[in-house]
Amino acid sequence: MPKIVNASREVANQTPLERAILEAIEQARSTCDIQGNASAGCAVAWDIVEELQAEKSHRQATEKFKTSLEHYCDENPNAPECLIYDI
């Protein structure tokens, strides 16, 4: 049975880069429909999609992953082990 998804919530949670990727995909499909799949314009449009997806992948790869202590301190900033003292 297919999963029903609230599309408006999905769009609201997207980053500007994810929205740009979706728009580029729509533009590439439109360009290829109009100019043909073998046209230079179609190839350029899909190259743009590929570059945007590569940028998204690069950003995800460079994200810093939080340790369990960092997650704990985010939720409990006043816990003794989370306090930072200036000396």
N, C-alpha and C positions, 0 to 999 in steps of 0.2 A: 504494500500500500504506500503510495507516495506521501512524503512529508509535506504538510501545508506550512508555508513560511509567510510571515508578515513582511511583505516587500517594503513597506514604508519604513519599518524599523531597520531592516537590512541596509537600506540606503542611508539612513540617518547615522548608522554606526561606521560608515565607510570614511576612510581618510581621503583628503583631496587627491592623492596619488591614485588610489583605487578608483575614484570617480573618473579621473583622467584616463585610466586604462579602459574602463567600460566605454567611455565616449570615443576613444581612439578605435576600439573594436567596432563600434557601430559605424564610425566614419570609414573604416577600412572595408567593411562589408558593403556599404553603400557605394564606395568608389569602385570596388571590384564588380559590382552589379552593373554600374553605368559604363565603365571603361573596359571591362572584361578582365578575366583572371590572369591573362598573360601580359597585361599592360604595365608600363613603368609606374604609373600612378598607383596601381594596386600593390605593386612590390614596395613602393615607398611607404604607403599607408601601413602595411604589415610590419615594415621595419620600425616604424614609430611605435607600434604596439609592443614589439619585441624589446625595444630600448626602455620603454616604461616598465615592462615586467622585470627587466634586468635590474633597473633601479630599485624596484620594490624588493627584489630578492637581496640585493646588496644591503639595503637598509635593515632588513630582517637579520642578516648574517652579522651585522655590526652592533646589533642591540645588545646591551649589557643585561645579562641574566642576574636576577636578584637572588641572594642567598636566603636561607630560611630566617636568619637573624634580621636581614633587611625587611623582609615581609612582616616579621613580628614588630619591628620598630615603626613601620608604616602604620600599623594598627594600634600600637601602644607607644607613642612618642615620649611619654613621661616615665617609662619603665627605667629603672636604674641602669640596666645594661645598654640603654639607648641614649643616655644623656652624654653630651659632649662638653667637656670643660676646657675653658681657656686658662692657660697657666701663665 
